[in-house]
Amino acid sequence: MKEIMVVTGSGSIAQAIARRVSVGKHILLADIKPEIAEAAAAVLSRAGFDVSTAYVDTRSRQSIQDLVKQACTLGEVKGVIHTAGLSPSQAKAQDIIHVDLYGTAVLFEEFGKVIAKGGSAVVIGSQSSHRLDVDAISQKDADLLATLPPEALLALPFIKTIDDSLYAYQISKRGNALRVMSEAVRWGKRGARLNCISAGIVFTPLAYDELNSAERGAFYQNMLAKSPAGRGGTPDEIGALAEFLFGPNGTYISGSDILIDGGVTASYKYGDLKA
């Protein structure tokens, strides 16, 4: 039976990870824009990978269920690479909530029903969630983000009233990391693992949208300049970390949120970016 790697989103980070963990496996590359998935699949196919594509709208449970069904018809789901999402410069607050928070929770839930023994998943979170004040959400609200059924997340009073896109993004990515902890318990009962990579500014088309945006571009440029690394990251650096998490040396890691941001968060707490 074929081993299947499901990849949501078909951008630079998705491809960088897929290249490192999908040799000998079949890649099911899913995107809300079929033409983008097909273009990425063509690149991967020419590099020797076995690839097919699928449509997915992570705002829809039915669409995610259809993706799960398609993956299972191809073989045994051994891995999930979840990179699909919206950035603050791309969408309104509640759209971000529906895609980044709700969609991720549904995806974990649905793929958690079929993930094979020895399987693993990573979701791309964000260092931005680490910039939230420690009292930005209470422990009670954090527990709700981690454990509530996905549809109930959208009804939380402090979620449905968010109208700032950056805050929506930060809360959603914090919610992803918390959900990883909760779902790792359930995935563990199937002999599978689940982790979050909270990435800093990585040079992708989405990051360039942020770096060049009139609203936040200068803010992000300053962030990179005053970070210990003094630069943004590359998709390959995220891919290398994901390879470790998927590989034999990462088998003791599950339910974790790993920060990879060139020291930006450190600079906010103790360095030149501290307010």
C-alpha positions as CSV (number, residue, x, y, z in Angstrom):
1,M,0.0,0.0,0.0
2,K,1.3,3.5,-0.9
3,E,2.2,5.8,1.9
4,I,0.6,9.2,1.5
5,M,1.8,12.6,2.5
6,V,-1.0,15.1,2.5
7,V,0.1,18.7,2.0
8,T,-2.3,21.6,2.4
9,G,-1.1,24.8,0.7
10,S,1.4,24.6,-2.1
11,G,3.7,27.4,-1.5
12,S,7.5,27.6,-0.8
13,I,7.4,26.2,2.7
14,A,5.0,23.3,1.7
15,Q,7.3,22.3,-1.1
16,A,10.5,22.6,1.0
17,I,9.1,20.3,3.6
18,A,7.5,17.9,1.1
19,R,10.8,17.4,-0.7
20,R,12.5,16.3,2.5
21,V,10.0,13.9,3.8
22,S,8.2,12.4,0.8
23,V,10.8,10.4,-1.0
24,G,9.2,7.0,-1.9
25,K,5.8,8.3,-0.8
26,H,2.9,9.8,-2.8
27,I,2.3,13.5,-2.3
28,L,-1.3,14.7,-2.3
29,L,-1.0,18.4,-2.8
30,A,-4.2,20.3,-1.8
31,D,-5.0,24.0,-2.3
32,I,-8.0,26.3,-2.6
33,K,-6.6,27.4,-6.0
34,P,-6.2,24.3,-8.2
35,E,-4.0,26.1,-10.7
36,I,-1.4,26.9,-8.0
37,A,-1.5,23.3,-6.8
38,E,-1.0,22.0,-10.4
39,A,2.0,24.3,-10.9
40,A,3.6,23.2,-7.7
41,A,2.9,19.5,-8.6
42,A,4.6,20.0,-11.9
43,V,7.7,21.2,-10.3
44,L,7.8,18.4,-7.8
45,S,7.0,15.8,-10.5
46,R,9.9,17.0,-12.6
47,A,12.1,16.5,-9.5
48,G,11.1,12.9,-9.4
49,F,8.3,12.9,-6.8
50,D,5.0,11.0,-7.2
51,V,2.3,13.8,-6.9
52,S,-1.4,14.3,-7.4
53,T,-3.5,17.3,-6.5
54,A,-6.8,18.0,-4.7
55,Y,-9.0,21.0,-4.0
56,V,-9.5,22.0,-0.4
57,D,-11.2,24.9,1.3
58,T,-10.2,24.7,4.9
59,R,-13.2,26.9,5.9
60,S,-15.4,23.9,5.2
61,R,-15.5,20.7,7.2
62,Q,-17.1,18.9,4.2
63,S,-14.2,20.0,2.0
64,I,-11.6,18.7,4.5
65,Q,-13.6,15.4,4.8
66,D,-13.5,15.1,1.0
67,L,-9.7,15.6,1.1
68,V,-9.4,12.9,3.8
69,K,-11.5,10.5,1.7
70,Q,-9.4,11.2,-1.4
71,A,-6.2,10.6,0.6
72,C,-7.4,7.3,1.9
73,T,-8.4,6.0,-1.5
74,L,-4.8,6.5,-2.6
75,G,-3.2,4.6,0.3
76,E,-2.2,4.9,4.0
77,V,-1.9,8.5,5.3
78,K,1.5,8.6,7.0
79,G,2.0,12.4,7.1
80,V,0.2,15.7,7.0
81,I,1.9,19.0,6.3
82,H,-0.5,21.8,7.0
83,T,0.7,25.2,5.6
84,A,-2.6,26.6,4.3
85,G,-3.5,29.9,5.9
86,L,-4.1,33.7,5.5
87,S,-1.9,36.5,6.7
88,P,-3.0,39.8,8.2
89,S,-2.3,41.7,5.0
90,Q,-4.4,39.2,2.9
91,A,-7.8,39.1,4.7
92,K,-10.2,40.5,7.2
93,A,-10.1,39.3,10.8
94,Q,-13.0,36.9,10.7
95,D,-11.8,35.3,7.5
96,I,-8.5,34.6,9.2
97,I,-10.3,33.1,12.1
98,H,-12.2,30.8,9.8
99,V,-9.2,29.6,7.9
100,D,-6.3,29.7,10.4
101,L,-8.1,28.7,13.6
102,Y,-11.3,26.8,12.7
103,G,-9.9,25.1,9.6
104,T,-6.8,23.9,11.4
105,A,-8.8,22.5,14.2
106,V,-11.1,20.6,11.8
107,L,-8.1,19.3,9.8
108,F,-6.5,17.9,13.0
109,E,-9.7,16.3,14.0
110,E,-10.5,14.7,10.6
111,F,-7.0,13.4,9.8
112,G,-6.7,12.3,13.4
113,K,-9.3,9.7,12.6
114,V,-7.2,8.1,9.8
115,I,-3.6,8.8,10.5
116,A,-1.5,5.6,10.3
117,K,0.6,4.2,13.1
118,G,4.0,5.9,13.0
119,G,2.5,8.8,11.2
120,S,3.3,12.4,11.9
121,A,2.0,15.9,11.1
122,V,3.3,19.5,11.3
123,V,1.4,22.7,11.2
124,I,3.0,26.0,10.4
125,G,2.3,28.5,13.2
126,S,3.9,31.9,13.7
127,Q,6.3,33.7,16.0
128,S,3.6,36.4,16.0
129,S,1.6,34.3,18.5
130,H,4.6,34.5,20.9
131,R,4.4,38.3,20.9
132,L,1.0,38.2,22.6
133,D,1.1,39.4,26.2
134,V,1.1,36.6,28.7
135,D,-2.3,37.9,29.9
136,A,-3.8,38.3,26.4
137,I,-5.9,35.2,27.0
138,S,-6.8,33.6,30.3
139,Q,-5.9,30.0,31.0
140,K,-9.6,29.2,30.8
141,D,-9.8,30.6,27.3
142,A,-6.5,28.9,26.3
143,D,-8.1,25.5,27.4
144,L,-11.2,26.3,25.3
145,L,-9.0,27.0,22.2
146,A,-7.3,23.7,22.8
147,T,-10.3,21.5,23.4
148,L,-13.6,22.9,22.1
149,P,-15.2,21.3,19.0
150,P,-14.1,23.4,16.0
151,E,-17.6,24.9,15.4
152,A,-17.8,26.0,19.0
153,L,-14.6,28.0,18.6
154,L,-16.3,30.4,16.2
155,A,-19.0,31.1,18.8
156,L,-16.6,32.1,21.6
157,P,-17.4,35.7,22.6
158,F,-13.7,36.7,22.6
159,I,-13.3,35.2,19.1
160,K,-16.4,36.3,17.2
161,T,-15.8,40.0,18.2
162,I,-12.2,40.2,16.9
163,D,-12.0,42.8,14.1
164,D,-8.3,43.5,13.9
165,S,-6.6,41.2,11.4
166,L,-3.2,41.1,13.1
167,Y,-4.8,40.1,16.4
168,A,-7.0,37.5,14.7
169,Y,-3.8,36.0,13.2
170,Q,-2.0,36.0,16.5
171,I,-4.9,34.4,18.3
172,S,-5.4,31.8,15.6
173,K,-1.8,30.8,15.6
174,R,-1.8,30.6,19.4
175,G,-4.9,28.5,19.1
176,N,-3.1,26.2,16.6
177,A,-0.2,25.6,19.1
178,L,-2.6,24.9,21.9
179,R,-4.7,22.6,19.7
180,V,-1.5,20.7,18.8
181,M,-1.0,19.9,22.5
182,S,-4.6,18.7,22.9
183,E,-4.7,16.7,19.7
184,A,-1.3,15.1,20.3
185,V,-3.0,13.1,23.1
186,R,-5.6,11.7,20.7
187,W,-3.1,11.1,17.9
188,G,-0.8,9.3,20.3
189,K,-3.5,6.7,20.8
190,R,-3.1,5.8,17.1
191,G,0.7,5.8,17.5
192,A,1.1,9.1,15.6
193,R,2.6,12.5,16.4
194,L,1.6,16.1,15.9
195,N,3.7,19.3,16.2
196,C,3.7,23.0,15.5
197,I,6.5,25.0,13.9
198,S,6.1,28.7,14.9
199,A,8.0,30.3,12.1
200,G,9.3,33.9,11.9
201,I,9.4,35.9,8.7
202,V,10.3,33.4,6.0
203,F,10.9,34.7,2.5
204,T,7.8,33.5,0.7
205,P,5.3,35.4,-1.5
206,L,3.1,35.8,1.6
207,A,6.0,37.3,3.6
208,Y,6.8,39.7,0.8
209,D,3.1,40.9,1.0
210,E,3.7,41.7,4.6
211,L,7.2,43.3,4.1
212,N,5.9,45.5,1.3
213,S,2.5,46.4,2.8
214,A,1.8,50.1,3.5
215,E,0.3,49.2,6.8
216,R,2.9,47.0,8.4
217,G,5.9,46.8,6.0
218,A,8.1,49.2,8.0
219,F,7.3,47.4,11.2
220,Y,8.4,44.0,9.8
221,Q,11.5,45.5,8.2
222,N,12.5,46.9,11.5
223,M,11.8,43.6,13.2
224,L,14.2,41.8,10.9
225,A,16.9,44.5,11.2
226,K,16.9,44.4,15.1
227,S,16.7,40.6,15.5
228,P,19.8,38.6,16.5
229,A,19.9,36.9,13.1
230,G,19.5,40.2,11.3
231,R,17.5,38.6,8.5
232,G,14.5,36.6,7.6
233,G,14.4,32.9,7.2
234,T,14.3,30.6,4.1
235,P,11.8,27.9,3.3
236,D,14.7,25.4,3.4
237,E,15.4,26.2,7.0
238,I,11.8,25.4,7.9
239,G,12.0,22.3,5.8
240,A,15.1,21.1,7.7
241,L,13.3,21.5,11.0
242,A,10.3,19.7,9.7
243,E,12.5,16.9,8.4
244,F,13.9,16.4,11.9
245,L,10.4,16.2,13.4
246,F,9.2,13.7,10.8
247,G,12.3,11.6,10.9
248,P,13.6,8.9,13.3
249,N,15.4,11.4,15.5
250,G,12.2,13.3,16.2
251,T,10.0,10.4,17.4
252,Y,10.0,11.6,21.1
253,I,8.6,15.0,20.1
254,S,4.8,15.4,20.0
255,G,2.5,18.1,21.2
256,S,5.3,20.7,20.9
257,D,5.4,24.2,19.5
258,I,8.9,24.9,18.2
259,L,9.9,28.6,17.7
260,I,12.2,29.3,14.7
261,D,12.4,33.1,14.2
262,G,16.0,34.2,14.1
263,G,15.7,35.5,17.7
264,V,12.9,38.0,17.0
265,T,10.9,36.9,20.0
266,A,14.1,37.1,22.2
267,S,14.7,40.6,21.0
268,Y,11.1,41.6,21.9
269,K,11.6,40.3,25.4
270,Y,15.2,41.3,26.1
271,G,16.7,43.1,23.1
272,D,16.4,46.1,20.8
273,L,12.7,45.4,20.0
274,K,11.6,45.6,23.6
275,A,9.1,48.4,24.1
